[in-house]
Amino acid sequence: MNTHSAMPLNKPLEDSRYRAGQGVLGSLGDSRVKAEEVGTKGSIEYDNSAHKPELRILGAGISGLLTGFWLKESGQPFVIIEREHRVGGLLGTHKLRGGLVEQAANGFIWSPALQYLCDRLGLKICAPRKEAGARYLVRDGRAQRMPLNFIEIFNFLYRFSVSGKRDFSSMADFGHHAMGKVALEQLLAPALSGIYGARPDELSFGALLPALQRQLDRQPWLPRAVWRWMRGDEANRRFYARFEDRGLEAEYKKRRIRGTCSFEGGMQTLLSELERHLSEHLVFGRDAASEPPPSPENPVVCCLPAYESLRCLRAWPGIPEALKTHLDSVRYLNMISCTVQLSTDSLKAFRPGFGCLIPETEGFNYLGVLFNSSIFPGRSPAADEHSFTGILRDDEGRWGNASEDSLATALVEDIQRLFGRGSKSKDVLKASAVYRWKQGIPLYSPGLHQGHSAMDALLREHVPGLQLFGNYTGQLSIRGMAAAAAESFFQR
């Protein structure tokens, strides 16, 4: 088997205990940035007359970098403390035989907060190819645009149209009530496993779809609530509201990009530019747990995963045991990402698109497959090769000790099962790259969602100089994290 090692771009990004995330819990008291005036589009003015203590950001993952960006915009003194000698956490882009490979997220959904950030950094957002609009789900071993038949679609729409308000604890609860068994199994379950690595019964409805939950609280009829939820984005409206010049909103709406976005050089482009932009504030090689405890005079934003945040809290005096218990209960999923490069003639009937989601009941090895070379340019090293990335959840440890060759072979088998074996049978696999995350992404369970309000109350009452901001405190998306970072430091 002819395989090549993936070479990192700019900085080596190996497996990291630091993860990206979003959502902000806690309060920094008087040290919170106060936006007194918003000027013309593209610029923000703040009142810097009052003394502001230097704020410590613990962790230079994507959450720490975005927090640092908005603090720098505000003029707030701060330092970013990172134990490793690199930035980015889970995110990173590598080169594999001239093609690009993402070790985690392959892109982000456009938002005005991210557009503003990219404009300030001088970055050009790369739109997906038109062919990436096609998305597939597997049923009976075949990749299909719509896996439901006519009767199943009619039953799904009827069930959805008559659904009224109900308190949904889990996504499975929502799916059974609003979609029915078949649609739940063939549409919702594979979508959730492909994005969050979890089954519908493991995931909280309120945590994954908080804006829809708020609409349901106002409007009991589900179709109308969904329509209002899809019409507007609350986070986008709040961002635009910070600017007095309404021309910014009109301009950004014209520049809005549909679908998943990235950069010509991959997600590493964003990390590298943020590192350059924040270079004077970055301190590498310091352990967050050895830092002095937070206080209103020495505020801290802890941008670490729950288990690393817990290590810090155990080292600091005066932290409530209940807060430590909540952090200790956060469960992370063991994830594996495998990218393979194949010759085009190794597949009989490949169909371009964004990717394919696979229900567990289909018996494939992987939860889903991304068609990298169909999404963005430069992901495949040659025109006669395809690049694919498969995602595995490995809580049972079946693949824990598997070699890279075994993981790559399993992914190739899945892909050829989907599109058939082509005319070429030898040297099909040109190269592969595997990234393992034993504590990759948090499980957004109903328990974790309920714990957010409890952690927030404990922080505000007992540790007013500390905020928690990580991949367990809100949505997992980079878009949501960017909005949360901006909102936290835009607030008066």
C-alpha positions in Angstrom: 0.0 0.0 0.0 1.5 3.3 -1.1 0.8 5.9 1.7 2.4 9.2 2.5 2.5 11.2 5.7 0.6 14.4 5.9 2.9 17.4 6.3 1.7 20.3 8.5 1.3 23.8 7.2 3.2 26.6 9.0 3.2 24.9 12.4 2.9 21.3 13.5 -0.5 20.5 14.9 -0.5 17.2 16.5 -3.2 15.7 18.8 -4.1 18.3 21.4 -5.9 18.4 24.6 -7.2 21.9 23.8 -10.4 22.0 21.8 -12.4 24.6 20.1 -15.8 25.7 21.3 -18.3 28.4 22.0 -20.9 29.7 24.5 -19.8 31.9 27.5 -20.6 31.0 31.1 -19.9 33.3 34.1 -19.2 37.0 34.5 -16.1 39.2 34.6 -17.9 41.9 36.6 -16.6 45.4 35.9 -13.8 44.2 33.6 -16.4 43.4 30.9 -15.7 45.4 27.7 -18.2 48.2 27.4 -19.1 49.5 23.9 -20.0 53.1 24.3 -20.3 54.0 20.7 -20.3 52.1 17.4 -19.0 54.1 14.5 -19.0 53.7 10.8 -19.0 50.2 9.2 -15.9 48.2 9.7 -14.8 50.1 12.9 -15.9 50.0 16.5 -15.1 52.7 19.1 -15.0 52.1 22.8 -14.6 54.2 26.0 -11.2 53.4 27.2 -11.1 56.0 29.9 -11.7 53.6 32.8 -8.8 51.4 34.0 -9.1 47.9 32.8 -7.2 45.0 34.4 -5.3 42.7 32.1 -7.5 39.7 31.3 -5.9 36.3 31.0 -7.2 33.9 28.3 -6.3 30.3 29.1 -5.8 28.3 25.9 -5.1 29.3 22.4 -7.6 27.0 20.7 -10.1 28.6 18.3 -12.2 29.9 21.2 -9.2 31.5 22.9 -8.1 33.1 19.6 -11.6 34.5 18.8 -11.9 35.9 22.3 -8.5 37.5 21.9 -9.6 39.0 18.6 -12.6 40.8 20.1 -10.6 41.9 23.1 -8.0 43.5 20.9 -10.8 45.2 18.9 -12.1 46.7 22.2 -8.7 47.9 23.5 -8.9 45.6 26.5 -5.5 44.6 27.9 -5.1 40.8 27.7 -2.7 37.9 27.4 -3.3 34.4 25.9 -1.6 31.6 27.8 -1.0 28.4 25.9 0.8 25.3 27.3 1.7 23.9 23.9 3.8 25.8 21.3 1.1 26.2 18.7 -2.4 27.5 18.3 -5.6 26.0 17.0 -6.4 23.1 19.3 -8.5 20.6 17.3 -8.3 22.6 14.1 -5.5 22.3 11.6 -4.6 21.8 7.9 -1.9 19.6 6.5 -0.5 18.9 3.1 -0.8 15.4 1.7 1.0 14.9 -1.7 0.1 18.4 -2.7 -3.6 18.2 -1.5 -5.0 19.7 1.6 -6.2 17.6 4.6 -8.2 19.0 7.5 -7.6 17.2 10.8 -11.0 18.3 12.2 -13.6 20.8 10.8 -13.3 21.4 7.1 -15.1 24.7 7.1 -17.7 27.0 8.7 -21.1 28.5 8.0 -20.9 32.2 7.0 -22.0 34.8 9.5 -21.5 38.6 9.8 -19.2 38.2 12.8 -16.9 35.9 10.8 -17.0 38.2 7.8 -16.1 41.2 10.0 -13.2 39.2 11.5 -12.0 38.0 8.0 -12.2 41.6 6.7 -10.1 42.8 9.6 -7.5 40.1 9.0 -7.5 40.6 5.3 -8.7 37.1 4.5 -10.8 36.1 1.5 -13.5 33.5 2.3 -13.7 30.7 -0.1 -17.2 29.6 -1.2 -18.0 26.0 -1.9 -18.2 24.6 -5.4 -21.6 24.5 -7.0 -21.5 20.7 -7.1 -21.1 20.7 -3.3 -24.8 21.5 -3.0 -25.6 17.8 -3.5 -25.8 15.9 -0.2 -26.6 12.2 0.1 -27.9 9.8 2.7 -27.6 6.0 2.5 -30.5 3.6 2.5 -30.3 0.0 1.4 -26.6 0.4 0.7 -27.2 3.2 -1.9 -26.4 6.9 -1.7 -29.6 8.9 -2.4 -30.5 12.6 -2.3 -33.9 11.6 -0.7 -34.0 8.2 1.0 -37.8 8.4 1.7 -40.4 7.1 -0.7 -43.6 9.1 -1.6 -45.7 7.6 1.1 -43.0 8.1 3.8 -42.6 11.7 2.7 -46.4 12.3 2.9 -46.5 10.7 6.4 -43.6 12.8 7.5 -45.1 16.1 6.3 -48.5 15.3 7.7 -47.0 14.4 11.1 -44.9 17.6 11.1 -47.9 19.8 10.1 -50.1 18.7 12.9 -47.4 18.9 15.6 -48.1 21.3 18.4 -45.9 22.6 21.2 -44.2 20.1 23.4 -41.3 20.1 25.8 -38.7 18.0 23.9 -35.9 16.7 26.1 -33.9 15.0 23.5 -33.6 15.0 19.7 -35.1 11.5 19.7 -38.1 12.9 21.5 -38.5 15.6 18.9 -38.0 13.2 16.0 -40.6 10.7 17.2 -43.1 13.4 17.8 -42.6 15.7 14.8 -41.1 13.4 12.1 -42.1 9.8 12.8 -40.0 6.6 13.0 -38.9 6.3 9.4 -37.9 10.0 9.0 -36.1 9.8 12.4 -34.0 6.8 11.4 -33.4 7.8 7.8 -33.0 11.6 8.0 -32.4 12.9 11.5 -30.3 10.1 13.0 -27.6 10.0 10.3 -27.5 13.8 10.2 -26.9 14.1 13.9 -24.3 11.2 14.0 -22.4 12.8 11.1 -22.3 16.3 12.8 -22.2 15.5 16.5 -21.1 11.9 16.5 -24.0 10.9 18.6 -27.5 9.2 18.4 -30.7 11.3 18.8 -31.5 9.9 22.2 -28.1 11.1 23.5 -28.5 14.7 22.3 -30.4 17.6 23.9 -33.0 19.3 21.8 -32.6 22.6 23.7 -28.8 22.6 23.4 -28.7 21.8 19.7 -31.6 24.0 18.6 -32.0 26.7 21.2 -33.4 29.3 18.8 -36.1 26.9 17.7 -36.9 26.1 21.3 -37.4 29.8 21.9 -39.7 30.0 19.0 -41.7 27.0 20.3 -42.0 28.8 23.6 -43.7 31.7 21.8 -45.6 29.8 19.1 -47.0 26.3 19.9 -47.6 25.3 16.2 -44.4 23.6 15.1 -44.5 24.5 11.3 -44.9 28.2 12.1 -42.1 28.1 14.8 -39.8 26.4 12.3 -40.7 28.9 9.6 -39.9 31.9 11.9 -36.7 30.1 13.1 -35.5 29.7 9.6 -36.4 33.2 8.5 -33.9 35.0 10.7 -30.8 34.4 12.7 -31.0 36.0 16.1 -27.2 36.2 16.5 -26.9 37.9 13.1 -29.5 40.5 14.1 -27.8 41.2 17.4 -24.5 41.7 15.6 -25.9 44.2 13.1 -27.7 46.0 15.9 -24.3 47.0 17.3 -23.6 49.2 14.3 -25.2 52.6 13.8 -24.4 52.5 10.1 -27.1 50.3 8.6 -25.1 50.1 5.4 -23.0 47.4 6.9 -26.0 45.0 7.1 -26.9 45.7 3.5 -23.3 45.2 2.4 -22.8 41.9 4.3 -26.1 40.5 3.1 -24.9 41.0 -0.5 -21.6 39.2 0.4 -23.3 36.4 2.2 -22.1 32.9 1.1 -24.4 29.9 1.2 -23.2 26.6 2.4 -20.0 25.6 4.1 -17.1 28.1 3.6 -13.4 27.8 4.1 -10.2 29.4 2.7 -8.0 28.6 -0.2 -5.3 27.3 2.2 -7.7 25.5 4.5 -8.7 26.3 8.0 -5.0 26.7 8.9 -5.2 30.1 7.1 -7.6 31.4 9.8 -5.4 30.1 12.6 -2.2 31.5 11.2 -3.7 34.9 10.6 -5.2 35.0 14.1 -1.8 34.0 15.5 -0.1 36.7 13.6 -2.7 39.3 14.6 -2.4 38.4 18.3 1.3 37.6 18.4 2.2 40.3 20.9 -0.4 38.8 23.3 0.5 35.1 23.0 2.6 33.3 25.6 3.5 29.7 25.0 4.8 27.0 27.3 2.9 28.0 30.4 0.5 25.6 32.2 -2.9 27.2 32.9 -3.2 25.2 36.1 -0.2 27.0 37.5 -1.7 30.4 37.0 -3.0 32.5 39.9 -6.7 32.1 40.6 -9.2 34.5 39.0 -10.7 37.5 40.8 -12.5 40.7 39.7 -9.1 42.4 39.8 -7.4 39.5 37.8 -10.1 38.2 35.5 -9.8 35.0 33.5 -11.5 33.5 30.5 -10.9 29.8 30.6 -11.0 28.6 26.9 -10.1 25.0 27.6 -12.1 21.8 27.3 -14.0 20.7 30.5 -11.4 18.3 31.7 -8.6 20.8 31.4 -10.8 23.5 33.0 -11.4 21.1 35.8 -7.7 20.7 36.4 -7.3 24.4 36.7 -10.3 24.7 39.1 -8.9 22.0 41.3 -5.6 23.9 41.6 -7.3 27.2 42.6 -8.7 27.8 46.1 -12.3 28.9 46.8 -13.9 27.1 43.8 -17.3 25.5 44.7 -17.3 21.7 44.7 -20.6 21.8 42.8 -18.9 23.6 39.9 -16.2 21.0 39.8 -18.8 18.2 39.8 -20.6 19.8 36.8 -17.3 20.0 34.8 -16.4 16.4 35.8 -19.7 15.1 34.4 -19.0 16.4 30.9 -18.5 13.4 28.6 -16.3 13.6 25.5 -16.5 11.3 22.5 -13.6 9.3 21.1 -13.4 10.4 17.4 -11.2 9.4 14.5 -10.8 11.3 11.2 -9.4 9.4 8.2 -8.6 11.0 4.8 -7.8 9.0 1.7 -6.8 10.0 -1.8 -8.0 7.6 -4.5 -7.6 7.4 -8.3 -10.8 8.4 -10.1 -10.9 5.1 -12.1 -11.1 3.2 -8.8 -14.8 4.1 -8.5 -17.4 3.0 -11.0 -20.1 5.7 -10.6 -19.0 8.5 -8.3 -21.4 11.4 -7.9 -20.0 14.8 -6.9 -21.4 16.4 -3.8 -20.7 17.6 -0.3 -20.8 14.2 1.3 -22.8 11.3 2.4 -24.4 10.5 5.8 -24.7 6.8 6.8 -27.2 5.4 9.4 -25.7 2.9 11.9 -28.2 0.3 10.7 -26.6 0.2 7.2 -23.6 -1.7 8.6 -20.8 0.6 7.2 -17.6 1.3 9.1 -17.9 5.1 9.0 -20.7 7.5 10.2 -20.3 9.7 7.2 -17.9 10.6 4.3 -17.0 14.1 3.0 -16.2 14.5 -0.7 -13.3 16.9 -0.2 -12.3 17.4 -3.8 -16.0 18.3 -4.7 -16.3 20.9 -1.9 -13.2 23.2 -2.3 -10.4 23.5 -4.8 -6.9 22.3 -3.9 -8.1 19.4 -1.7 -7.0 16.8 -4.2 -3.4 16.7 -5.5 -4.3 15.8 -9.1 -7.3 16.1 -11.4 -7.5 12.3 -11.8 -7.8 11.7 -8.0 -10.5 12.0 -5.4 -10.1 13.0 -1.8 -12.5 11.7 0.9 -12.7 12.1 4.7 -14.5 9.6 6.9 -15.5 10.2 10.5 -15.6 7.4 13.1 -16.9 7.4 16.7 -15.0 4.8 18.7 -16.3 4.7 22.2 -16.1 0.9 22.4 -12.4 1.0 21.4 -12.9 -1.2 18.3 -10.6 1.0 16.2 -8.4 2.4 19.0 -5.4 0.2 18.2 -6.1 -0.1 14.5 -3.3 0.9 12.1 -3.6 3.8 9.7 -3.6 1.2 6.9 -6.6 -0.6 8.5 -8.6 2.6 8.9 -7.8 3.7 5.4 -8.7 0.3 3.9 -12.1 0.4 5.8 -12.9 3.8 4.4 -12.0 2.7 0.9 -14.3 -0.3 1.3 -17.1 2.0 2.4 -16.6 4.4 -0.6 -16.4 1.5 -3.1 -19.5 0.0 -1.6 -21.3 3.3 -2.2 -20.1 4.0 -5.8 -19.0 0.6 -7.0 -15.5 -0.7 -7.9 -14.0 0.9 -11.0 -11.7 -0.5 -13.6 -8.6 0.0 -11.5 -8.1 -2.7 -8.9 -4.4 -2.1 -7.9 -2.8 0.9 -6.3 -6.3 2.3 -5.6 -5.2 4.1 -2.4 -2.7 6.8 -3.2 -2.3 8.2 0.3 -4.0 8.5 3.7 -3.9 10.5 6.9 -5.4 9.7 10.3 -6.1 11.9 13.3 -7.3 10.4 16.6 -9.1 12.4 19.3 -9.6 10.4 22.5 -11.6 13.3 23.9 -12.7 15.0 20.7 -16.1 16.6 21.1 -18.4 16.8 24.0 -21.7 14.9 24.1 -24.4 17.5 24.2 -26.7 15.5 26.4 -29.8 16.8 28.1 -27.8 16.6 31.4 -25.1 18.9 30.0 -27.7 21.3 28.7 -29.4 21.5 32.1 -26.0 22.0 33.8 -25.2 25.1 31.8 -27.5 27.3 33.9 -26.3 25.8 37.1 -22.6 26.4 36.2 -23.5 30.0 35.1 -25.2 30.7 38.5 -22.2 29.2 40.4 -19.7 31.3 38.5 -21.6 34.5 38.9 -22.2 34.1 42.6 -18.9 32.5 43.7 -16.2 33.2 41.1 -17.2 36.6 39.5 -13.7 37.0 37.8 -14.0 33.8 35.8 -15.7 32.9 32.5 -15.8 29.5 31.0 -15.8 29.4 27.2 -15.2 26.1 25.4 -16.7 23.4 23.3 -18.9 22.2 26.1 -20.5 25.6 27.0 -22.6 26.2 23.8 -22.9 25.1 20.2 -20.0 23.3 18.5 -20.0 25.3 15.3 -17.3 27.9 14.6 -20.1 30.2 13.5 -21.8 30.0 16.9 -18.6 30.4 18.7 -17.7 33.5 16.8 -21.1 35.0 17.5 -20.8 34.2 21.2 -17.3 35.7 21.5 -18.4 38.9 19.8 -21.6 39.1 21.8 -19.8 38.6 25.2 -17.5 41.6 24.6 -20.1 43.8 22.8 -22.4 43.8 25.8 -22.7 47.0 27.7 
